[in-house]
Amino acid sequence: MDLGLGGRGYLLTGASRGLGFATARALVDDGARVLVSSRSGDSVDAAVASLGGAPAAHGRTADLADPASAQDLVTAAVAELGRVDGALVSVGGPKPGSVLDTDEADWRDAVDSVLLGTIRLVKALVPVLGEGTAIGLVLSTSVRQPIGHLAISNGLRPGLAMTAKALADELGPRGIRVFGLLPGTIATDRITDIEAASGDAAAMRARTEAGIPLRRVGRPEEFGRVAAFALSPAASYLTGVMIPVDGGVTRAL
């Protein structure tokens, strides 16, 4: 299938590694150009180099918790790419913990980055987007069912999913699509760190895989291909939806 990505430009946050980088890789491999960002300058530089550098890939260091970052990123994307046909908004997972044991300060920090950071970026993007463009939010299966020991994610991700649904209504008349992606357990560095922190990474991986219908965790490139398709013109009638990429672990409709 020709996704129609040739020559198009995309802004991706949290994309120096993991799910964001996998999406950038899929976009570039299909002919798109990207600007990737994350909080680590070294990680951004390494990601851009891995993607082949200019003109296919550009990078910026940014922290979406900083209110100035959103407009700075959009301005850089327009300058480097010449056009912005969409964005994948991914923000690092908030601090783990239970509802009762999580400090209020951790909730506030997550609201600033995960919730408000996303909304600021969308507001900055909309003026430069035209008909046929798309915004994808990287969320979590916690949109539909809570994940143990991830209270903040369980609280904020469903709110962002409903925000995406509302944005699909608001922006649909302008030809701008908005959707969410709900990754399950994907073999990223974050998952590896969580498994290592459990004290027995192999046992934790085995327990996780036993609960997944496909009996394995996902690979980043499997998520990246789905995200690239959803951002592409090939998905031109897809908006307002939450797309699980989870090996079937979400049992809800």
C-alpha positions in Angstrom: 0.0 0.0 0.0 1.2 3.5 -0.8 0.5 5.5 2.3 1.0 8.8 0.4 3.7 10.0 2.9 6.2 11.1 0.3 7.4 14.7 0.9 5.1 15.2 3.9 6.4 16.7 7.1 5.7 15.6 10.7 6.5 16.8 14.2 7.1 14.1 16.8 7.6 14.7 20.5 9.2 12.2 22.9 10.7 10.7 19.8 14.4 10.3 20.4 13.7 6.6 21.3 10.9 4.2 22.0 7.5 4.5 20.4 8.1 8.0 19.1 11.3 7.0 17.4 9.8 3.9 15.9 7.1 6.0 14.4 9.6 8.5 13.0 11.5 5.5 11.5 8.4 4.3 9.8 7.5 7.7 8.5 11.0 8.4 7.1 11.2 4.9 5.5 8.0 5.7 3.6 9.3 9.0 2.3 8.2 11.6 4.9 10.4 14.1 6.6 10.3 14.5 10.4 11.4 16.8 13.2 11.9 14.8 16.4 12.2 16.2 19.9 12.8 15.1 23.5 14.3 16.5 26.7 17.8 15.1 26.0 19.9 16.9 23.4 22.3 14.0 23.1 19.4 11.6 22.5 17.9 13.9 19.9 21.2 14.1 18.0 21.6 10.3 18.0 18.0 9.8 16.8 18.5 12.3 13.9 21.7 10.6 12.9 20.1 7.2 13.0 17.2 8.5 10.8 19.8 9.7 8.2 19.9 13.4 9.1 18.8 16.3 6.9 16.7 16.6 4.8 14.8 13.6 6.1 15.3 14.2 9.8 15.8 17.2 12.0 15.7 17.6 15.8 15.0 19.9 18.7 15.5 19.7 22.4 12.2 20.4 24.2 10.3 19.8 27.4 6.6 20.0 27.0 6.3 21.0 30.7 7.8 24.3 29.7 5.0 26.5 28.4 7.3 28.1 25.8 8.2 24.7 24.2 5.1 24.2 22.2 5.3 27.3 20.0 9.1 26.9 19.7 8.6 23.3 18.4 6.0 24.3 15.9 8.1 27.3 14.6 11.1 25.0 14.2 9.0 22.4 12.4 7.7 24.9 9.9 11.2 26.3 9.4 12.9 22.9 8.9 10.3 21.0 7.1 8.6 23.7 5.1 5.2 22.2 5.8 3.6 20.4 8.7 1.2 17.6 7.8 0.7 16.2 11.2 2.1 15.4 14.6 2.6 12.6 17.0 2.4 13.8 20.6 4.1 11.5 23.0 5.0 12.6 26.6 7.1 10.5 29.0 5.1 8.3 31.4 4.4 9.9 34.8 5.9 8.6 38.0 4.5 5.2 39.1 2.7 4.6 42.3 -0.7 3.9 43.9 -3.4 6.5 44.3 -3.0 6.7 48.0 0.8 6.8 48.0 1.4 9.2 45.2 2.4 12.8 46.3 0.3 15.7 45.1 3.4 17.3 43.7 3.8 14.3 41.3 0.3 14.7 40.1 0.9 18.5 39.5 4.1 17.7 37.6 2.3 15.2 35.4 -0.6 17.6 34.7 1.9 20.2 33.5 3.7 17.8 31.2 1.3 15.1 30.1 -2.0 17.1 30.1 -1.2 20.7 29.6 1.9 20.1 27.6 -0.2 18.2 25.1 -2.9 20.7 24.9 -0.4 23.6 24.5 1.2 21.8 21.6 -2.1 21.1 19.9 -3.1 24.8 20.2 0.2 25.8 18.7 -0.1 23.3 15.8 -3.7 24.1 14.7 -2.9 27.4 13.0 -0.3 25.8 10.7 -2.3 22.7 9.9 -4.6 22.4 6.8 -7.0 20.0 5.3 -5.8 16.4 5.2 -3.5 16.7 8.3 -3.6 14.7 11.4 -2.7 14.8 15.1 -2.1 11.5 17.0 -1.8 11.3 20.8 0.2 8.5 22.3 -1.9 7.4 25.3 -2.1 4.0 27.0 -4.4 1.0 27.5 -5.1 2.8 30.9 -7.6 4.8 28.8 -9.9 1.7 29.0 -8.8 -0.2 32.1 -6.5 0.8 34.9 -2.9 -0.5 35.1 -1.6 -1.5 38.5 0.7 1.0 40.2 0.3 3.6 37.6 -2.3 5.8 39.3 -1.3 9.1 37.6 -1.5 7.5 34.1 -4.8 5.9 35.0 -6.1 9.4 35.9 -4.7 11.5 33.1 -4.8 9.3 30.0 -8.6 8.8 29.9 -9.0 12.6 30.1 -6.7 13.1 27.2 -8.6 10.5 25.2 -11.8 12.4 25.7 -9.9 15.6 24.8 -8.9 13.9 21.5 -12.5 13.0 20.9 -13.6 16.6 21.5 -10.8 17.9 19.2 -12.0 15.6 16.5 -15.4 17.3 16.6 -13.8 20.8 16.7 -11.3 20.3 14.0 -13.1 17.9 11.7 -14.9 20.6 9.7 -11.4 22.0 8.8 -10.3 18.6 7.5 -7.9 17.9 10.5 -8.1 14.5 12.0 -7.4 13.6 15.7 -6.9 10.2 17.2 -5.4 8.4 20.1 -3.0 5.3 20.2 -3.2 2.9 23.1 0.0 0.9 23.3 0.0 -2.1 25.6 3.3 -3.6 26.8 5.9 -2.7 24.1 9.6 -3.6 24.5 10.9 -0.1 25.1 13.6 1.1 27.5 10.8 2.2 30.0 9.4 -1.3 30.1 12.9 -2.8 30.5 13.5 -0.5 33.4 10.2 -1.4 35.1 11.0 -5.1 34.7 14.5 -4.6 36.2 13.1 -2.7 39.1 10.8 -5.6 40.0 13.8 -7.7 41.1 13.2 -10.5 38.7 12.8 -9.1 35.2 12.4 -12.5 33.5 9.6 -13.5 35.9 7.8 -10.2 35.4 8.1 -10.6 31.6 6.6 -14.1 31.8 3.7 -12.9 33.9 3.0 -10.1 31.5 3.1 -12.3 28.4 0.8 -14.8 30.0 -1.9 -12.2 30.1 -1.5 -11.2 26.4 -3.5 -13.2 23.9 -0.6 -13.2 21.5 1.7 -14.3 24.4 4.4 -11.8 23.8 5.2 -8.2 24.3 5.1 -5.9 21.3 8.0 -4.6 19.3 8.4 -0.8 18.9 8.3 -1.1 15.1 4.9 -2.8 15.3 3.6 0.3 17.0 5.4 2.6 14.7 3.8 1.2 11.6 0.3 1.6 13.0 1.0 5.2 14.0 2.5 6.0 10.6 -0.5 4.6 8.8 -2.9 6.5 11.1 -1.0 9.8 10.4 -1.0 9.2 6.7 -3.4 10.1 3.9 -4.2 6.4 3.6 -6.2 6.8 6.9 -8.1 9.9 5.6 -11.5 8.8 7.1 -10.2 7.9 10.5 -10.7 10.4 13.3 -11.9 10.5 16.9 -10.9 6.9 17.5 -8.7 5.2 20.1 -6.5 2.6 18.4 -5.2 -0.2 20.7 -1.8 -1.6 19.8 -1.6 -4.1 22.6 -1.6 -7.7 21.3 -5.3 -8.1 22.4 -4.7 -7.4 26.1 -7.6 -4.9 26.3 -10.7 -6.9 26.7 -13.1 -3.9 26.5 -14.8 -3.0 23.2 
